[in-house]
Amino acid sequence: MKGIGTKIGKWLLPHKKLIKWISRIVNILGLIVLALWVSCTSIKLFDVEVDHEPLFVMFTVIYALLNQVYRWLLNESEYSPAYALAAGYFNNFISPVVTQLKEDGIKTPVIYIYKPEVINELFKENVDRIKAEIRNNSFELSEINLTLKHGRARDVLQVQKSKTKSVYFDFPNTLTSIIPYVDYKVNSRENNTSEEAKRKLIEELIGKFYDKLDELIKIDNISDNIKFCDKKIELEF
């Protein structure tokens, strides 16, 4: 059911303006029916007199439903950059890297994807600090250049516990590109330029990014190859 709803949402998203205009037309028709009802003017369709009350109720319900759909589409369009970034990150990096590692003979490669609570955890200073913490935990951290058969070469972090035990690690730095978008969205709202509003929207976009990423991972059937990690850096080998 969720998949069907997602597909319907994707189909409706480019047509949100049309839905808005249809809802307005339905609302106007409902008001016309109400006016005719109040004035006791009969309504005939194909020479059959129609009762005002059920017709008015029908238009009201349709208008309410269309209004809810339109509001949902507005929310989804606000989150669309997060969905696009997740799709690009997965299709251009995660999926081809997993495929290449398997083709290189690694039976079950595991990639840890860093999951920040706040966006500045992906800034260079914090990334360097996390790398240092990984090394301080007696792990060997190295950056390898992986030549991909299904895409351009990529740099991947490899964390080794021993010669036979290792995992891979990545920071989704692409997420930092939502900052200019958030600045624009919040600053364009009336009477709302607060840092709190920006923080909240960034938090929501980060959540949507990882929701979409998790969905794509499951669709591609590579859940056993992907794990998420926060600043506690709890790695399993």
C-alpha positions as CSV (number, residue, x, y, z in Angstrom):
1,M,0.0,0.0,0.0
2,K,2.8,2.4,0.8
3,G,4.4,1.7,-2.6
4,I,1.2,2.5,-4.4
5,G,0.8,5.7,-2.4
6,T,4.3,6.7,-3.3
7,K,3.7,6.1,-7.0
8,I,0.4,8.1,-6.9
9,G,2.2,10.9,-5.0
10,K,5.0,11.1,-7.6
11,W,2.4,11.2,-10.4
12,L,0.4,14.0,-8.7
13,L,3.4,16.1,-7.6
14,P,3.9,17.9,-11.0
15,H,0.2,18.6,-11.2
16,K,-0.3,20.3,-7.8
17,K,-1.4,23.6,-9.5
18,L,-4.0,21.8,-11.5
19,I,-5.3,20.2,-8.3
20,K,-5.4,23.6,-6.6
21,W,-7.6,25.0,-9.5
22,I,-9.9,22.0,-9.5
23,S,-10.4,22.4,-5.8
24,R,-11.3,26.1,-6.3
25,I,-13.8,25.2,-9.1
26,V,-15.4,22.5,-6.9
27,N,-15.6,25.0,-4.0
28,I,-17.3,27.5,-6.3
29,L,-19.8,24.9,-7.5
30,G,-20.5,24.0,-3.9
31,L,-21.2,27.7,-3.1
32,I,-23.5,27.9,-6.2
33,V,-25.5,24.8,-5.0
34,L,-25.7,26.4,-1.5
35,A,-27.0,29.7,-2.9
36,L,-29.6,27.8,-5.0
37,W,-30.6,25.8,-2.0
38,V,-31.1,28.9,0.2
39,S,-33.1,30.6,-2.5
40,C,-35.2,27.4,-3.1
41,T,-34.2,27.3,-6.7
42,S,-34.5,23.8,-8.2
43,I,-31.6,22.1,-9.9
44,K,-32.2,19.8,-12.9
45,L,-29.8,17.4,-14.5
46,F,-31.1,15.7,-17.7
47,D,-34.6,16.8,-16.7
48,V,-34.3,15.1,-13.3
49,E,-34.6,17.4,-10.3
50,V,-31.7,17.0,-7.9
51,D,-31.8,17.4,-4.2
52,H,-29.7,20.3,-3.0
53,E,-28.4,18.8,0.3
54,P,-26.6,15.6,-1.0
55,L,-25.1,17.6,-3.9
56,F,-23.8,20.3,-1.6
57,V,-22.4,17.7,0.8
58,M,-20.7,15.9,-2.2
59,F,-19.0,19.1,-3.4
60,T,-17.9,20.0,0.2
61,V,-16.3,16.5,0.7
62,I,-14.6,16.6,-2.7
63,Y,-13.2,20.1,-1.9
64,A,-12.0,19.0,1.5
65,L,-10.2,16.0,0.0
66,L,-8.6,18.0,-2.8
67,N,-7.5,20.6,-0.3
68,Q,-5.8,17.9,1.9
69,V,-4.1,16.4,-1.2
70,Y,-2.9,19.9,-2.2
71,R,-1.4,20.6,1.2
72,W,0.3,17.2,1.2
73,L,1.8,17.9,-2.2
74,L,3.1,21.3,-1.0
75,N,4.8,19.5,1.9
76,E,6.3,16.9,-0.4
77,S,7.6,19.5,-2.8
78,E,9.3,21.2,0.1
79,Y,11.1,17.9,0.9
80,S,11.8,17.1,-2.8
81,P,15.5,18.3,-2.6
82,A,16.2,15.7,0.1
83,Y,14.6,12.9,-2.0
84,A,16.6,14.0,-5.1
85,L,19.9,14.1,-3.1
86,A,19.2,10.6,-1.6
87,A,18.5,9.2,-5.0
88,G,21.6,10.7,-6.5
89,Y,23.8,9.5,-3.6
90,F,22.4,6.0,-3.8
91,N,22.5,5.6,-7.6
92,N,25.9,7.3,-8.1
93,F,27.7,6.0,-5.1
94,I,26.2,3.5,-2.7
95,S,24.8,1.0,-5.2
96,P,27.7,0.9,-7.6
97,V,30.3,0.7,-4.8
98,V,28.5,-2.3,-3.2
99,T,28.4,-3.9,-6.7
100,Q,32.1,-3.3,-7.3
101,L,33.2,-4.5,-3.9
102,K,31.3,-7.8,-4.5
103,E,32.8,-8.1,-8.0
104,D,36.2,-7.6,-6.4
105,G,35.6,-10.8,-4.4
106,I,34.3,-9.4,-1.1
107,K,31.4,-11.7,-0.2
108,T,29.5,-9.4,2.1
109,P,30.9,-5.9,2.1
110,V,29.5,-3.6,4.7
111,I,29.3,0.2,4.2
112,Y,28.6,2.4,7.3
113,I,26.8,5.6,6.3
114,Y,27.2,8.4,8.8
115,K,23.9,9.7,10.1
116,P,24.1,13.2,11.6
117,E,21.7,14.7,14.1
118,V,22.6,18.2,12.9
119,I,24.0,19.3,9.6
120,N,27.3,20.7,11.0
121,E,28.3,17.2,11.8
122,L,29.1,16.9,8.1
123,F,31.4,19.9,8.1
124,K,35.1,19.2,7.4
125,E,36.2,19.9,11.0
126,N,33.8,17.5,12.5
127,V,34.5,14.9,9.8
128,D,38.2,15.1,10.6
129,R,37.4,14.7,14.3
130,I,35.4,11.6,13.7
131,K,38.2,10.1,11.5
132,A,40.6,10.8,14.4
133,E,38.3,9.1,16.9
134,I,38.1,6.0,14.6
135,R,41.9,5.8,14.6
136,N,42.0,6.4,18.4
137,N,39.8,3.3,18.8
138,S,42.8,1.2,17.5
139,F,41.3,0.9,14.0
140,E,43.3,1.5,10.9
141,L,41.6,4.1,8.6
142,S,42.6,4.5,5.0
143,E,41.1,6.1,1.9
144,I,41.1,3.8,-1.1
145,N,40.3,4.8,-4.7
146,L,37.8,2.3,-6.1
147,T,37.6,1.9,-9.8
148,L,34.0,1.3,-10.7
149,K,32.9,-0.8,-13.7
150,H,29.4,0.9,-13.4
151,G,30.5,4.5,-12.8
152,R,33.5,6.8,-12.3
153,A,36.2,6.0,-9.7
154,R,35.2,6.8,-6.1
155,D,37.2,7.4,-2.9
156,V,36.0,5.2,-0.1
157,L,37.1,5.0,3.5
158,Q,38.2,1.6,4.7
159,V,38.2,0.8,8.4
160,Q,40.3,-2.2,9.4
161,K,40.2,-4.0,12.7
162,S,42.6,-6.6,11.5
163,K,44.0,-7.9,8.2
164,T,40.9,-10.1,7.8
165,K,38.2,-7.8,9.3
166,S,37.3,-4.5,7.7
167,V,34.3,-2.3,6.9
168,Y,33.8,0.7,4.7
169,F,32.7,4.2,5.8
170,D,31.2,7.2,4.1
171,F,30.0,10.7,5.1
172,P,27.1,11.8,2.8
173,N,28.5,15.3,2.3
174,T,26.0,15.9,-0.5
175,L,23.5,16.7,2.3
176,T,25.3,20.0,3.1
177,S,23.9,21.3,-0.2
178,I,20.5,21.7,1.4
179,I,21.7,24.7,3.5
180,P,21.3,27.3,0.7
181,Y,17.9,25.8,-0.1
182,V,16.8,26.1,3.5
183,D,18.1,29.7,3.7
184,Y,16.0,30.6,0.6
185,K,12.9,28.7,1.8
186,V,12.9,30.2,5.3
187,N,13.8,33.7,4.3
188,S,11.0,33.8,1.7
189,R,8.4,33.0,4.3
190,E,6.5,35.9,5.7
191,N,7.7,37.0,9.2
192,N,9.8,33.9,9.6
193,T,13.6,34.2,9.2
194,S,14.5,32.7,12.6
195,E,17.4,30.3,13.0
196,E,15.0,28.0,14.8
197,A,12.9,27.7,11.6
198,K,16.0,26.9,9.6
199,R,17.1,24.3,12.2
200,K,13.7,22.6,12.1
201,L,13.5,22.4,8.3
202,I,17.1,21.1,8.1
203,E,16.2,18.4,10.6
204,E,13.1,17.4,8.6
205,L,15.1,17.3,5.4
206,I,17.8,15.1,7.0
207,G,15.1,12.7,8.1
208,K,13.5,12.6,4.7
209,F,16.9,12.0,3.1
210,Y,17.6,8.9,5.2
211,D,14.0,7.7,4.8
212,K,14.4,7.8,1.0
213,L,17.9,6.2,1.2
214,D,16.6,3.4,3.4
215,E,13.7,2.8,0.9
216,L,16.1,2.6,-2.0
217,I,18.4,0.2,-0.1
218,K,15.5,-2.1,0.5
219,I,14.4,-2.0,-3.1
220,D,17.9,-2.8,-4.3
221,N,18.0,-5.7,-1.8
222,I,21.3,-4.6,-0.2
223,S,20.2,-4.1,3.4
224,D,22.8,-6.6,4.6
225,N,25.5,-4.4,3.1
226,I,24.5,-1.1,4.5
227,K,24.5,0.1,8.1
228,F,24.1,3.5,9.7
229,C,26.3,5.1,12.3
230,D,26.0,8.2,14.4
231,K,28.7,10.1,16.4
232,K,29.0,7.2,18.9
233,I,30.8,5.3,16.0
234,E,29.7,1.8,17.0
235,L,31.1,-0.4,14.3
236,E,30.6,-4.2,14.0
237,F,33.1,-6.4,12.1
